[in-house]
Amino acid sequence: MTILDMLPGQKARVIAFTNKTTETNFLSFGLLPNSVLLLRRKAPFGGSLYIILESHVMAIRRSEAADVLIEII
């Protein structure tokens, strides 16, 4: 399951990343394996996804969200 499969308002724990480039970018932002995130909203028409990680709100591309494996909690 990836962040793309989440519904707004759901919380999830990051399991792993499927792309090394995306992994490097997210690690620099503090999105680590076992981090808990909340999907705030999905922009319409294939736009960004807004996630809350601790106290930070981040907008990520759908292509990046597809590279993050999660488990819903």
Beta strands, then each sheet from edge to edge (+ up, - down):
strand 1: 11-17
strand 2: 36-42
strand 3: 49-53
strand 4: 56-60
strand 5: 68-72
sheet 1: 4+ 3- 2+ 1- 5+
end
